[in-house]
Each structure stands twice: as structure tokens, then as C-alpha cells.
Amino acid sequence: MPKAIYLSADARFEVEVPVGTSLMRAAGDNDIGGIVGDCGGSLSCATCHVFVAPEYVELLPPVSDNESQMLDYTAAGRQPNSRLSCQLVMTEELDGLTVTIADPQL
């Protein structure tokens, strides 16, 4: 099963993520703090903001127009590698995907 690595200011979490599962859902399933996900993954809150490690950015699907709009309203400020973890769905090719949890989310 592929793994994802979540980094926060004071912790590192490496978890197995089933293929087809969003990184937001996997964070919640593994009690990883910092990813709020108020909307439950419906792309309407921007509280699951993460910064994707540069080596994985090109492996991800492009940012949709809706995700791009939501990223403009993140509390931590949008960066070139910003994504919403509810929109990052695990595949075998993304094994090792590393994200830094944006702080703050609200």
C-alpha cells in the first residue's frame, strides 16, 4: 500500500493510504492533527491546505478552477506548491508523497 508523509511544525507522520483515498481523509483516519477539513472534502472550506514537496508537484493532477479559487482564501497564504488535501487522491505512483500541513488552517 502506498504511503504518505505529513509534516507539521513539531511532528512527522508516515501512514499507509489506500489507493483512491484523499490525503485529507487519510489524515483524519490516522489522527493527524492540523488538517481541519471542515467541509468534509466537498471543496468548500480550504481548511485542509497543504504544501506539496517539490518532487511530487508534477505527479499530481492539475489544480481545478474550483480548487484554485479556494486556495486564494487559505489562512496560511497560497504558495506555488499549495494544494487542498481533499483533492489529492492517493495512487500507487504517489507512494512517498510528502506534504507539509499549512499553519494556520483557520
KELUM-516869 format. One line per field, with one value per residue: residue in one letter; residue number from 1; x, y, z of N, C-alpha, C, O in turn. Coordinates in pm, 1 decimal, m for minus. Each point is the difference from the previous one (the first is absolute). Layout:
# KELUM-516869
type: (A ...)
seq: (NUM ...)
n_c1: (X ...)
n_c2: (Y ...)
n_c3: (Z ...)
ca_c1: (X ...)
ca_c2: (Y ...)
ca_c3: (Z ...)
c_c1: (X ...)
c_c2: (Y ...)
c_c3: (Z ...)
o_c1: (X ...)
o_c2: (Y ...)
o_c3: (Z ...)
***
This chain:
# KELUM-516869
type: (M P K A I Y L S A D A R F E V E V P V G T S L M R A A G D N D I G G I V G D C G G S L S C A T C H V F V A P E Y V E L L P P V S D N E S Q M L D Y T A A G R Q P N S R L S C Q L V M T E E L D G L T V T I A D P Q L)
seq: (1 2 3 4 5 6 7 8 9 10 11 12 13 14 15 16 17 18 19 20 21 22 23 24 25 26 27 28 29 30 31 32 33 34 35 36 37 38 39 40 41 42 43 44 45 46 47 48 49 50 51 52 53 54 55 56 57 58 59 60 61 62 63 64 65 66 67 68 69 70 71 72 73 74 75 76 77 78 79 80 81 82 83 84 85 86 87 88 89 90 91 92 93 94 95 96 97 98 99 100 101 102 103 104 105 106)
n_c1: (85.3 m132.1 199.2 m89.2 86.9 m44.4 m7.3 99.9 m139.7 m187.5 m74.7 39.1 m109.3 36.6 m96.3 m84.2 72.0 m184.8 65.7 71.8 189.4 m188.3 110.8 m147.7 m71.5 137.1 m17.5 m166.9 26.8 115.5 m213.6 m45.2 140.9 m170.3 m45.0 m17.6 68.5 46.9 130.1 176.7 86.7 m116.4 194.9 m5.7 184.5 48.6 m162.1 13.7 m10.7 39.2 172.4 m57.5 27.2 169.2 109.2 m108.1 130.6 213.7 56.2 32.8 m182.7 m54.8 121.4 m126.7 m147.5 m111.3 98.8 m9.7 m194.8 m34.9 87.6 m166.0 m99.1 174.5 m57.8 18.7 m201.4 m116.8 m0.8 209.3 91.9 m76.4 m36.0 m160.6 41.6 m126.7 157.2 63.5 m13.9 m45.2 220.1 m53.0 m122.6 m199.7 30.8 m96.3 m193.3 115.6 m89.0 m3.3 6.8 m163.3 154.5 m213.7 m121.8 48.5)
n_c2: (m118.0 97.3 88.6 35.7 169.9 m59.3 186.9 m50.2 154.2 m117.0 24.9 m208.2 61.4 m192.1 88.0 m175.9 8.6 m36.4 m182.2 195.1 m50.8 95.5 156.5 97.9 m91.7 14.2 199.5 41.0 m73.8 175.0 69.3 10.5 38.2 131.7 m218.0 217.4 119.8 216.8 46.6 m35.1 204.8 137.3 m22.8 m50.9 m129.4 m161.8 m142.2 12.3 208.4 m30.7 m61.3 48.0 m205.6 141.3 m113.9 120.2 176.1 m37.3 m53.8 208.7 m93.7 20.6 187.4 m101.9 m6.2 m195.7 m171.8 0.3 m66.9 m220.9 m85.0 46.1 m197.4 m61.3 m147.1 m208.5 7.6 117.4 m224.9 62.3 5.1 207.8 m95.3 m57.9 18.5 182.9 156.2 m14.3 m36.8 m98.8 42.3 m157.9 89.7 m22.8 m198.4 m0.9 m51.1 159.9 m41.1 199.9 m87.4 31.8 161.4 3.5 m109.4 39.6)
n_c3: (0.0 m152.9 m54.3 203.1 m119.0 213.0 m124.6 196.0 78.0 35.5 m210.3 77.6 m185.6 108.2 m183.2 110.3 m213.8 120.8 m113.0 m85.4 107.3 77.9 m116.7 m137.3 m191.3 m177.2 m102.2 m142.7 m211.0 m84.9 m13.1 m220.4 168.6 66.6 9.1 m58.6 m175.2 34.6 m177.0 132.1 m27.2 133.5 107.9 221.3 1.9 m141.6 64.7 m224.3 81.0 m219.5 131.9 m210.7 87.8 44.6 158.2 157.8 40.5 m49.0 210.4 76.9 92.6 m215.6 23.4 154.2 m168.1 m18.1 m107.2 m222.2 m86.7 m21.4 m187.3 m143.2 37.5 m124.2 158.4 m78.9 m90.7 m148.8 m23.8 m53.7 204.8 m39.4 199.0 m146.2 219.3 25.2 m31.1 214.2 m219.1 195.4 m36.1 m148.1 m167.0 97.3 m98.2 203.7 m101.6 m106.1 203.4 m100.0 206.1 m153.1 m4.3 59.8 156.4 214.7)
ca_c1: (m85.3 83.4 9.2 10.7 70.7 m54.0 91.7 m52.9 108.0 63.0 m17.7 5.0 m86.6 5.7 m115.4 m46.1 m123.3 m58.0 m19.3 m134.1 m33.0 60.1 93.0 m77.1 m67.0 104.0 46.1 m102.1 m3.1 121.2 10.4 103.6 m54.3 38.7 m85.5 m133.1 m97.4 m135.1 m107.1 m2.5 56.5 m86.2 66.5 m69.3 45.0 144.5 64.8 84.3 109.1 133.9 103.7 50.8 144.3 23.2 18.2 m129.0 m94.7 m28.8 m66.6 m139.8 m85.6 m1.7 m96.4 m124.4 m40.4 m59.8 106.0 78.4 m74.5 5.5 137.4 17.1 m55.8 57.8 49.8 146.1 50.9 26.6 135.5 m5.4 m21.1 m118.9 m111.9 m94.4 21.8 m121.7 7.3 114.9 m45.1 117.1 20.1 126.2 109.1 26.7 61.0 100.8 m43.9 30.3 m68.6 12.2 m131.1 2.2 m35.8 m125.7 m103.4 m116.4)
ca_c2: (118.0 119.8 78.0 145.6 58.7 129.3 73.0 118.3 73.8 m76.8 m144.7 m65.1 m116.6 m81.4 m89.1 m67.3 61.0 m83.3 60.9 55.8 76.9 132.7 24.5 55.6 m112.3 m81.6 72.7 m19.7 m140.9 m31.2 97.3 98.9 132.1 110.8 4.5 15.3 m61.7 33.8 m33.3 m143.5 m35.3 42.8 110.8 124.6 68.1 25.4 m26.8 m120.1 54.6 m57.3 35.0 m125.1 m2.5 33.2 m115.3 m64.2 94.1 m34.8 m130.0 18.4 58.0 146.3 64.3 36.3 139.2 11.8 m8.6 122.6 105.9 m22.6 25.1 144.5 40.7 m76.5 81.7 2.8 64.5 m91.2 m11.4 m74.2 m142.5 m16.6 m83.9 m41.5 m145.1 m72.0 m19.0 m86.5 m139.1 m87.9 m101.6 m71.7 84.9 104.5 m58.8 86.9 138.9 74.7 128.7 75.5 51.9 145.3 50.6 m55.0 m43.0 89.5)
ca_c3: (0.0 m2.7 123.8 m5.7 113.6 40.3 86.8 66.7 66.4 107.2 m12.4 m130.7 m1.2 m121.6 7.7 m120.3 m49.6 m105.6 m131.3 m14.0 119.7 0.6 109.8 111.1 68.0 64.3 119.1 102.8 39.6 76.4 109.9 m27.3 27.7 m84.4 m118.4 58.0 m90.7 45.8 m96.0 m21.8 m129.9 m110.1 m69.8 28.8 122.0 m4.8 129.3 m10.9 m80.6 18.9 m96.0 m56.9 m24.1 m141.8 m88.3 m27.4 m59.7 m139.7 m6.0 38.0 m103.0 9.4 89.0 m68.6 19.7 133.6 99.8 m12.3 68.1 145.1 45.0 15.6 129.7 110.7 111.0 0.5 m120.3 m111.0 m53.9 m127.1 25.3 83.1 m45.5 102.9 13.3 m39.3 m144.5 m29.1 14.3 m5.1 m103.3 20.6 m48.2 98.7 119.8 59.4 m10.2 122.0 9.6 124.4 38.2 12.0 131.6 53.2 m93.9 19.4)
c_c1: (89.8 m5.8 2.7 69.9 m56.5 99.5 m74.7 117.4 74.0 m12.3 11.9 m83.2 16.4 m109.3 m26.7 m135.2 m55.0 m15.2 m145.2 m44.8 68.2 95.9 m70.1 m64.2 102.3 53.2 m98.7 m3.9 117.7 28.1 116.3 m63.0 44.6 m78.9 m143.1 m105.9 m143.0 m110.4 m7.3 50.3 m82.9 53.0 m71.6 51.3 148.3 71.1 76.5 122.3 132.2 94.1 65.3 150.4 24.5 9.2 m130.9 m97.8 m39.9 m70.4 m150.0 m82.4 m0.6 m105.9 m123.6 m30.9 m58.1 105.8 84.1 m68.4 8.3 140.3 29.2 m46.9 56.7 58.4 151.5 58.6 42.6 145.9 m9.1 m28.4 m120.0 m101.6 m93.7 7.2 m124.9 0.3 117.1 m38.2 119.6 m7.9 130.5 119.3 37.9 60.4 113.1 m36.4 17.9 m66.2 28.5 m135.7 11.8 m46.3 m1.4 m93.2 m120.2 45.9)
c_c2: (124.2 76.2 148.4 45.3 139.1 63.3 116.9 67.6 m86.2 m151.7 m44.5 m126.3 m70.6 m104.1 m66.1 59.8 m88.7 77.7 45.9 83.2 135.6 13.6 62.5 m112.3 m85.9 68.1 m18.8 m142.5 m38.3 101.3 97.2 137.8 102.6 11.5 m2.9 m66.8 25.0 m46.4 m149.4 m42.9 43.6 124.2 133.0 72.1 35.8 m21.0 m131.9 32.6 m67.0 56.2 m130.3 12.7 16.3 m120.0 m72.2 90.1 m41.1 m135.2 10.3 50.6 152.1 49.1 36.7 147.9 20.9 m4.4 128.0 116.3 m15.0 28.6 148.6 49.1 m77.8 93.5 15.1 68.7 m100.8 9.6 m78.0 m149.5 m26.4 m90.6 m20.5 m151.5 m80.9 m31.1 m87.7 m143.7 m92.3 m97.7 m71.9 86.8 108.9 m53.8 90.7 147.5 70.2 136.0 63.1 62.3 149.6 41.2 150.8 m46.3 94.5 140.2)
c_c3: (0.0 132.1 m32.3 126.9 22.6 96.3 62.5 69.7 101.2 m13.0 m145.6 10.8 m133.6 11.1 m134.2 m37.9 m110.9 m130.3 m10.1 119.0 m6.4 118.6 119.6 81.7 73.4 125.0 114.1 51.9 88.5 110.6 m16.0 17.5 m101.6 m128.4 51.0 m86.7 40.0 m93.2 m29.7 m136.8 m118.7 m72.7 23.6 124.0 2.6 133.6 0.6 m85.7 37.4 m105.8 m44.6 m22.1 m149.7 m93.0 m34.6 m74.1 m141.2 m15.4 28.6 m117.4 14.6 99.2 m81.6 25.1 139.4 109.7 m2.1 70.9 150.7 54.3 16.5 136.3 118.5 104.4 m3.7 m123.0 m104.3 m44.5 m132.0 17.4 91.4 m67.9 117.9 8.0 m30.9 m149.0 m42.6 30.5 m25.7 m116.1 33.9 m38.7 100.1 129.3 49.5 m4.3 133.5 m6.9 135.3 27.9 21.9 139.7 m7.4 m111.6 8.2 25.5)
o_c1: (99.2 m95.3 42.7 m12.9 m1.8 43.0 m76.4 113.5 119.0 30.5 m13.6 18.3 m10.8 1.3 29.1 m87.2 65.9 m37.2 m91.8 m108.6 116.3 m14.2 42.0 8.4 m23.7 29.8 39.7 m14.1 m6.7 112.0 67.7 m91.9 97.7 m10.4 m48.8 m75.4 m80.9 m106.6 m87.3 m20.9 21.6 m71.4 m25.7 m66.6 36.6 105.5 24.1 52.9 34.0 m43.2 53.3 47.5 m70.2 m48.4 m1.8 m102.1 m118.6 m55.0 m75.3 52.8 25.9 m98.3 10.6 57.6 28.9 m4.1 38.1 65.2 19.9 14.3 90.4 28.2 m60.8 50.8 52.2 120.6 72.1 58.1 m103.2 m55.2 m12.1 m23.1 38.1 m16.8 9.7 m74.6 16.7 m8.6 68.0 m104.5 77.1 105.6 110.3 9.6 89.9 77.1 m47.3 15.0 12.9 m57.5 81.3 m91.1 102.7 19.6 m71.0 m82.4)
o_c2: (3.7 m11.5 41.8 m61.4 83.3 m62.6 69.9 m46.8 20.9 m72.8 79.3 m79.6 63.1 m83.3 56.6 19.7 m18.5 117.3 m73.6 57.9 9.6 m68.2 m21.3 m1.2 m41.2 m66.9 m26.9 m22.6 m97.2 7.9 33.9 36.6 m20.5 109.0 m102.5 m84.1 m92.8 m40.9 m43.4 m113.9 m47.5 60.4 76.3 90.8 94.0 58.8 m58.4 m85.1 m12.2 50.8 m74.7 101.9 m60.3 6.0 m85.7 m48.0 1.4 m28.8 m94.2 64.4 51.3 m68.5 62.8 61.6 100.5 79.0 50.7 78.1 98.5 51.8 37.7 113.9 m1.8 107.1 105.5 23.7 m95.5 108.3 m61.2 m62.7 m109.2 9.2 19.0 m69.2 m120.2 m86.8 m28.3 m39.5 10.4 m58.1 46.6 m7.3 54.4 72.9 36.3 83.9 m47.5 73.5 m69.4 66.3 45.5 m60.0 59.9 32.4 18.8 89.5)
o_c3: (72.9 77.1 m107.6 105.8 m90.6 96.9 m66.7 m9.6 23.8 94.4 m93.2 92.0 m105.2 90.6 m105.3 84.7 m102.3 1.3 36.1 m3.0 m39.3 101.5 113.8 122.8 113.6 99.0 113.3 120.2 75.2 50.5 97.1 m73.2 m72.0 m56.3 47.6 48.9 m0.1 46.2 m75.1 m41.7 m111.5 m80.1 m93.0 49.7 70.6 23.5 105.6 m71.5 117.7 m103.5 82.1 m50.2 m81.3 m113.0 m88.3 m49.3 m33.1 m106.3 m24.9 m90.6 108.9 27.9 m105.3 89.7 64.8 94.3 105.5 69.4 71.1 110.7 74.6 37.2 107.0 m33.2 36.1 m5.3 29.2 m6.5 m27.8 m90.4 55.5 m120.5 115.5 m100.5 m24.6 m45.2 m118.6 116.2 m102.1 m29.3 83.9 63.0 m6.4 98.7 m75.8 46.6 103.3 m97.6 100.9 m86.4 80.5 57.0 m31.9 m117.1 m98.8 18.7)
***
